[in-house]
């Protein structure tokens, strides 16, 4: 096995089994896990975010999960800083660390870095939040289209958090978000073994549907009710909660809400599956093949 400090980055679409694989790999290597999930950083919503279970966290220590209140602001740049700090400590003490997550921007931030963007002042963020709460999501989209039509054409317009972040950056910097996105990659001073889990679509979608049913059985509705009064927060703008909130508002019945969660999760999984299309730097593993952990460890030693 290589003595070069090595980060194993495991990613893949939701319900692909990446979290369980990361636990097995980290346990066998005697190291710990850095989460690259933009929702698992928040406390109070473990079901909808598929937080690592108590049993998994007892087997292997997980970092950057369950650590922030729901009203806290957390960006990909802050994640990059925190993840590099944690991973650096693990690489120094253990020689190897495991990272896992399906949040595409966070995975990129850890592996390659992201563009240096200005720090948004509390005044700018609070002012935009007040306008957004008063005028709504459509206004926010119109504002982005007005001040940066080029980024508006490419952004995922259903990702309110990303749209909000772009508008606040523009207001802080006084220039377009597009002009600040250089796409430059930063070299890391450690080796990265990149593992991308894949699955036949019908198998993955069946796993997604069953996962949603399990989440509902485990208390998703009750979890959503506990945070319903905070539904304006960006941290709660996520599949699983938005549909539950619509049910509580009376605009969707329970059956429709659950089926919509399944559908919207499948849509998100499609984006995750096409995210690295054509990128040959990733080792692609079919989740239906046996011995995935053995294969990952073989990648670590340079043989597959």
Buried (B, 14 or more C-beta within 10 A) or exposed (E): EEEEBBBBBBBBBBBBBBBBBBBBBBBBBEBBBBBBBBBBBBBBBBBBBBBBEEEBBEBBEBBBBBBBEBEBBBBBBBBBEBBBEBBBEBBEEBBBBBBBBBBBBBBBBBBBBBBEBBEBEEEBBEEBBEBBEEEEBEEBBEBBBEBBEEBBEEBEBBBBBBBBBBBBBBBBBEEBBBEBBEEEEEEBEBBBBBBBBBBEEEBBBEBBBEBBBEBBEEEBBEBBEEBBEBBEBBBBBBBBBBBBBBBBEEEBEEEEBBBBBBBBBBEBBBEBBEBBEEEEEBBEBEBEEEEBBEBBBBBBEEEE
